[in-house]
Amino acid sequence: MPALAEIKEGMVQAFQPDKASGVDAVIQFDLSGDDGGQFYIHINDGAMEVHDGTAESPKTTLVASAEDYYKVATGELSAMPAVMSGKLKIKGDMGMAMKMQQMFKI
């Protein structure tokens, strides 16, 4: 199981700037477990920054165990079944969570 730093680095590598044109959003990640932690990404018109901690007013918050989120991010677990089974919880803008699937290559 990769550490939180590896999950964040994987997101940076998977980000597709051309798919995020016109997007301005802060997405919070709250990952539990031994390898978990909190971080957020700010996507602004094709650019992405990753920050440790919690965002003041995220548009969307994803809550999962670090292990389950890693499985979703790598395509081992599909996002919709993860949401339906409660392994991945989405708070806030559901549309932004769905758009993430386009902005990050799995």
C-alpha positions in Angstrom: 0.0 0.0 0.0 1.5 3.3 -1.0 2.0 6.1 1.4 0.0 9.3 1.1 2.9 11.1 -0.6 2.8 8.4 -3.3 -1.0 8.9 -3.8 -0.5 12.6 -4.2 2.4 12.2 -6.6 0.3 9.7 -8.7 -2.4 12.3 -9.0 0.1 14.9 -10.2 1.3 12.4 -12.9 -2.3 11.4 -13.9 -3.6 14.9 -14.2 -4.6 15.9 -17.8 -4.5 19.7 -18.0 -6.3 19.9 -21.3 -9.3 18.2 -19.7 -9.4 20.8 -16.9 -9.7 23.9 -19.1 -12.1 26.4 -17.5 -12.4 24.4 -14.2 -11.8 26.3 -10.9 -12.3 24.0 -8.0 -10.9 22.9 -4.7 -11.2 19.2 -3.9 -10.6 17.9 -0.4 -9.4 14.3 0.3 -9.9 12.8 3.7 -8.2 9.4 3.6 -8.3 7.2 6.7 -6.1 4.4 7.9 -2.4 4.0 8.6 -1.4 5.5 5.2 -4.1 8.1 5.2 -4.3 11.8 5.9 -5.8 15.0 4.6 -4.8 17.0 1.5 -6.5 19.0 -1.2 -6.0 19.9 -4.8 -6.8 23.2 -6.4 -7.5 23.0 -10.1 -7.6 26.3 -11.9 -8.0 26.5 -15.7 -5.8 23.6 -16.6 -3.3 23.9 -13.7 -3.3 21.9 -10.5 -1.7 22.4 -7.1 -1.6 19.9 -4.3 -1.6 21.1 -0.6 -1.4 19.3 2.7 -4.2 19.7 5.3 -7.7 20.9 4.9 -9.1 23.5 2.5 -11.3 26.3 3.9 -14.2 25.8 1.4 -13.8 22.8 -0.9 -16.2 22.4 -3.7 -16.1 18.6 -3.2 -14.8 16.3 -0.5 -13.8 12.7 -1.0 -13.8 10.4 2.0 -12.4 6.9 1.9 -9.7 4.7 3.4 -6.3 5.4 1.7 -6.4 1.8 0.5 -9.8 2.1 -1.2 -9.0 5.5 -2.7 -5.7 4.0 -4.1 -7.7 1.2 -5.7 -10.1 3.7 -7.3 -7.3 5.9 -8.5 -5.5 3.0 -10.1 -8.6 1.5 -11.7 -8.6 -1.6 -9.6 -11.9 -0.5 -8.1 -14.5 1.4 -10.2 -15.6 4.7 -8.7 -19.4 4.1 -9.0 -19.4 0.7 -7.2 -17.1 2.3 -4.6 -19.6 5.0 -4.0 -22.6 2.6 -4.0 -20.9 0.3 -1.4 -19.9 3.2 0.8 -16.2 2.7 0.3 -16.0 6.2 -1.2 -18.2 9.0 0.1 -18.6 12.3 -1.8 -19.7 15.4 0.0 -20.6 18.6 -1.9 -20.6 18.9 -5.7 -21.2 15.4 -7.1 -20.7 16.7 -10.7 -17.2 17.8 -9.8 -16.4 14.3 -8.5 -17.7 12.9 -11.8 -15.6 15.4 -13.8 -12.5 14.2 -11.9 -12.7 10.9 -13.8 -12.1 12.9 -17.0 -9.4 15.1 -15.6 -7.2 12.2 -14.3 -6.2 9.3 -16.5 -6.5 6.0 -14.7 
